[in-house]
Amino acid sequence: MRRGVRHGGRARALYRYLTESLGALPAIGRIETAPIIRTVKRFGAVLPL
């Protein structure tokens, strides 16, 4: 499965939250987001790349 495809529902939910919930607030004029490319620290075994 390609990356991004399996999390498509989460991406749509995030977009709706940013545009409809936060974007509807009068004090918010601009919102920027960035994807997490790599997790540096985490709990558990590290898989080879």
N, CA, C and O atoms as a printed pandas DataFrame, in Angstrom:
     atom_number atom_name residue_name chain_id  residue_number  x_coord  y_coord  z_coord
0              1         N          MET        A               1    0.840   -1.180    0.000
1              2        CA          MET        A               1    0.000    0.000    0.000
2              3         C          MET        A               1    0.886    1.245    0.000
3              4         O          MET        A               1    1.855    1.319    0.757
4              5         N          ARG        A               2    0.561    2.210   -0.836
5              6        CA          ARG        A               2    1.362    3.427   -0.918
6              7         C          ARG        A               2    1.138    4.298    0.315
7              8         O          ARG        A               2    0.057    4.303    0.904
8              9         N          ARG        A               3    2.192    5.039    0.695
9             10        CA          ARG        A               3    2.056    5.973    1.809
10            11         C          ARG        A               3    1.091    7.074    1.419
11            12         O          ARG        A               3    1.035    7.483    0.259
12            13         N          GLY        A               4    0.345    7.546    2.377
13            14        CA          GLY        A               4   -0.615    8.614    2.115
14            15         C          GLY        A               4   -1.986    8.069    1.774
15            16         O          GLY        A               4   -2.998    8.669    2.137
16            17         N          VAL        A               5   -2.036    6.941    1.082
17            18        CA          VAL        A               5   -3.311    6.355    0.704
18            19         C          VAL        A               5   -4.009    5.775    1.922
19            20         O          VAL        A               5   -5.215    5.959    2.087
20            21         N          ARG        A               6   -3.283    5.086    2.766
21            22        CA          ARG        A               6   -3.911    4.456    3.924
22            23         C          ARG        A               6   -4.365    5.467    4.975
23            24         O          ARG        A               6   -5.202    5.149    5.821
24            25         N          HIS        A               7   -3.822    6.674    4.926
25            26        CA          HIS        A               7   -4.211    7.710    5.875
26            27         C          HIS        A               7   -5.090    8.773    5.225
27            28         O          HIS        A               7   -5.237    9.872    5.759
28            29         N          GLY        A               8   -5.673    8.448    4.077
29            30        CA          GLY        A               8   -6.476    9.411    3.340
30            31         C          GLY        A               8   -7.622    9.986    4.144
31            32         O          GLY        A               8   -7.903   11.180    4.048
32            33         N          GLY        A               9   -8.295    9.158    4.941
33            34        CA          GLY        A               9   -9.398    9.632    5.762
34            35         C          GLY        A               9   -8.932   10.626    6.804
35            36         O          GLY        A               9   -9.628   11.598    7.098
36            37         N          ARG        A              10   -7.767   10.389    7.360
37            38        CA          ARG        A              10   -7.211   11.319    8.346
38            39         C          ARG        A              10   -6.843   12.642    7.706
39            40         O          ARG        A              10   -7.032   13.702    8.302
40            41         N          ALA        A              11   -6.315   12.580    6.488
41            42        CA          ALA        A              11   -5.944   13.807    5.779
42            43         C          ALA        A              11   -7.191   14.633    5.477
43            44         O          ALA        A              11   -7.178   15.854    5.628
44            45         N          ARG        A              12   -8.260   13.977    5.053
45            46        CA          ARG        A              12   -9.516   14.690    4.781
46            47         C          ARG        A              12  -10.080   15.294    6.055
47            48         O          ARG        A              12  -10.570   16.423    6.043
48            49         N          ALA        A              13  -10.014   14.555    7.152
49            50        CA          ALA        A              13  -10.515   15.073    8.428
50            51         C          ALA        A              13   -9.680   16.266    8.888
51            52         O          ALA        A              13  -10.229   17.244    9.396
52            53         N          LEU        A              14   -8.372   16.197    8.717
53            54        CA          LEU        A              14   -7.508   17.318    9.075
54            55         C          LEU        A              14   -7.835   18.531    8.220
55            56         O          LEU        A              14   -7.911   19.648    8.733
56            57         N          TYR        A              15   -8.028   18.328    6.930
57            58        CA          TYR        A              15   -8.367   19.438    6.025
58            59         C          TYR        A              15   -9.681   20.098    6.454
59            60         O          TYR        A              15   -9.775   21.324    6.513
60            61         N          ARG        A              16  -10.683   19.283    6.749
61            62        CA          ARG        A              16  -11.978   19.830    7.201
62            63         C          ARG        A              16  -11.808   20.609    8.500
63            64         O          ARG        A              16  -12.379   21.688    8.651
64            65         N          TYR        A              17  -11.034   20.079    9.435
65            66        CA          TYR        A              17  -10.812   20.762   10.706
66            67         C          TYR        A              17  -10.129   22.115   10.487
67            68         O          TYR        A              17  -10.533   23.124   11.065
68            69         N          LEU        A              18   -9.100   22.123    9.655
69            70        CA          LEU        A              18   -8.359   23.364    9.418
70            71         C          LEU        A              18   -9.198   24.392    8.670
71            72         O          LEU        A              18   -9.150   25.579    8.991
72            73         N          THR        A              19   -9.958   23.957    7.687
73            74        CA          THR        A              19  -10.709   24.910    6.869
74            75         C          THR        A              19  -12.048   25.299    7.475
75            76         O          THR        A              19  -12.447   26.459    7.382
76            77         N          GLU        A              20  -12.746   24.361    8.092
77            78        CA          GLU        A              20  -14.084   24.642    8.603
78            79         C          GLU        A              20  -14.082   25.102   10.056
79            80         O          GLU        A              20  -14.768   26.064   10.402
80            81         N          SER        A              21  -13.321   24.428   10.902
81            82        CA          SER        A              21  -13.325   24.783   12.333
82            83         C          SER        A              21  -12.405   25.956   12.632
83            84         O          SER        A              21  -12.856   26.998   13.108
84            85         N          LEU        A              22  -11.118   25.790   12.356
85            86        CA          LEU        A              22  -10.169   26.865   12.640
86            87         C          LEU        A              22  -10.341   28.034   11.671
87            88         O          LEU        A              22  -10.271   29.194   12.076
88            89         N          GLY        A              23  -10.563   27.732   10.409
89            90        CA          GLY        A              23  -10.713   28.773    9.407
90            91         C          GLY        A              23  -11.919   29.653    9.618
91            92         O          GLY        A              23  -11.959   30.781    9.127
92            93         N          ALA        A              24  -12.902   29.156   10.340
93            94        CA          ALA        A              24  -14.115   29.932   10.606
94            95         C          ALA        A              24  -13.907   30.961   11.719
95            96         O          ALA        A              24  -14.728   31.865   11.878
96            97         N          LEU        A              25  -12.837   30.842   12.481
97            98        CA          LEU        A              25  -12.576   31.791   13.560
98            99         C          LEU        A              25  -12.124   33.129   12.980
99           100         O          LEU        A              25  -11.224   33.155   12.141
100          101         N          PRO        A              26  -12.722   34.233   13.401
101          102        CA          PRO        A              26  -12.369   35.541   12.851
102          103         C          PRO        A              26  -10.902   35.932   13.076
103          104         O          PRO        A              26  -10.324   36.638   12.250
104          105         N          ALA        A              27  -10.303   35.491   14.162
105          106        CA          ALA        A              27   -8.920   35.872   14.480
106          107         C          ALA        A              27   -7.890   35.126   13.634
107          108         O          ALA        A              27   -6.726   35.523   13.590
108          109         N          ILE        A              28   -8.304   34.050   12.963
109          110        CA          ILE        A              28   -7.381   33.251   12.153
110          111         C          ILE        A              28   -7.448   33.756   10.713
111          112         O          ILE        A              28   -8.496   33.692   10.070
112          113         N          GLY        A              29   -6.325   34.253   10.218
113          114        CA          GLY        A              29   -6.271   34.743    8.850
114          115         C          GLY        A              29   -5.537   33.804    7.921
115          116         O          GLY        A              29   -5.751   33.827    6.709
116          117         N          ARG        A              30   -4.661   32.968    8.488
117          118        CA          ARG        A              30   -3.857   32.064    7.675
118          119         C          ARG        A              30   -3.434   30.867    8.514
119          120         O          ARG        A              30   -3.135   31.015    9.699
120          121         N          ILE        A              31   -3.407   29.695    7.915
121          122        CA          ILE        A              31   -3.000   28.463    8.596
122          123         C          ILE        A              31   -1.993   27.751    7.704
123          124         O          ILE        A              31   -2.203   27.638    6.496
124          125         N          GLU        A              32   -0.908   27.274    8.288
125          126        CA          GLU        A              32    0.074   26.481    7.559
126          127         C          GLU        A              32    0.252   25.144    8.260
127          128         O          GLU        A              32    0.262   25.073    9.489
128          129         N          THR        A              33    0.391   24.103    7.482
129          130        CA          THR        A              33    0.661   22.768    8.020
130          131         C          THR        A              33    1.843   22.176    7.268
131          132         O          THR        A              33    2.191   22.634    6.180
132          133         N          ALA        A              34    2.457   21.154    7.856
133          134        CA          ALA        A              34    3.564   20.451    7.214
134          135         C          ALA        A              34    3.490   18.977    7.591
135          136         O          ALA        A              34    3.207   18.645    8.742
136          137         N          PRO        A              35    3.742   18.095    6.636
137          138        CA          PRO        A              35    3.720   16.662    6.951
138          139         C          PRO        A              35    4.945   16.257    7.773
139          140         O          PRO        A              35    6.002   16.881    7.680
140          141         N          ILE        A              36    4.790   15.221    8.565
141          142        CA          ILE        A              36    5.931   14.658    9.287
142          143         C          ILE        A              36    6.593   13.659    8.353
143          144         O          ILE        A              36    6.003   12.636    8.005
144          145         N          ILE        A              37    7.803   13.955    7.957
145          146        CA          ILE        A              37    8.522   13.103    7.013
146          147         C          ILE        A              37    9.146   11.900    7.719
147          148         O          ILE        A              37    9.163   10.795    7.176
148          149         N          ARG        A              38    9.656   12.119    8.929
149          150        CA          ARG        A              38   10.354   11.060    9.637
150          151         C          ARG        A              38   10.189   11.249   11.134
151          152         O          ARG        A              38   10.260   12.375   11.628
152          153         N          THR        A              39    9.970   10.171   11.855
153          154        CA          THR        A              39    9.916   10.201   13.299
154          155         C          THR        A              39   11.316    9.934   13.827
155          156         O          THR        A              39   11.921    8.919   13.485
156          157         N          VAL        A              40   11.841   10.833   14.656
157          158        CA          VAL        A              40   13.206   10.689   15.151
158          159         C          VAL        A              40   13.254    9.815   16.384
159          160         O          VAL        A              40   14.101    8.926   16.476
160          161         N          LYS        A              41   12.367   10.046   17.333
161          162        CA          LYS        A              41   12.338    9.235   18.549
162          163         C          LYS        A              41   10.963    8.594   18.675
163          164         O          LYS        A              41    9.940    9.230   18.420
164          165         N          ARG        A              42   10.954    7.336   19.070
165          166        CA          ARG        A              42    9.696    6.641   19.292
166          167         C          ARG        A              42    9.931    5.447   20.194
167          168         O          ARG        A              42   11.070    5.030   20.401
168          169         N          PHE        A              43    8.862    4.904   20.726
169          170        CA          PHE        A              43    8.930    3.748   21.597
170          171         C          PHE        A              43    8.886    2.485   20.731
171          172         O          PHE        A              43    8.047    2.388   19.835
172          173         N          GLY        A              44    9.756    1.534   20.977
173          174        CA          GLY        A              44    9.727    0.265   20.259
174          175         C          GLY        A              44   10.940    0.081   19.359
175          176         O          GLY        A              44   11.866    0.893   19.358
176          177         N          ALA        A              45   10.914   -0.995   18.600
177          178        CA          ALA        A              45   12.018   -1.335   17.712
178          179         C          ALA        A              45   12.042   -0.415   16.501
179          180         O          ALA        A              45   10.995    0.008   16.011
180          181         N          VAL        A              46   13.230   -0.112   16.029
181          182        CA          VAL        A              46   13.407    0.705   14.836
182          183         C          VAL        A              46   13.605   -0.223   13.647
183          184         O          VAL        A              46   14.488   -1.081   13.662
184          185         N          LEU        A              47   12.791   -0.052   12.623
185          186        CA          LEU        A              47   12.891   -0.876   11.426
186          187         C          LEU        A              47   13.906   -0.278   10.467
187          188         O          LEU        A              47   13.985    0.946   10.356
188          189         N          PRO        A              48   14.684   -1.096    9.771
189          190        CA          PRO        A              48   15.654   -0.557    8.805
190          191         C          PRO        A              48   14.926    0.096    7.634
191          192         O          PRO        A              48   13.829   -0.322    7.263
192          193         N          LEU        A              49   15.549    1.132    7.053
193          194        CA          LEU        A              49   14.947    1.832    5.908
194          195         C          LEU        A              49   15.202    1.132    4.620
195          196         O          LEU        A              49   14.761    1.595    3.568
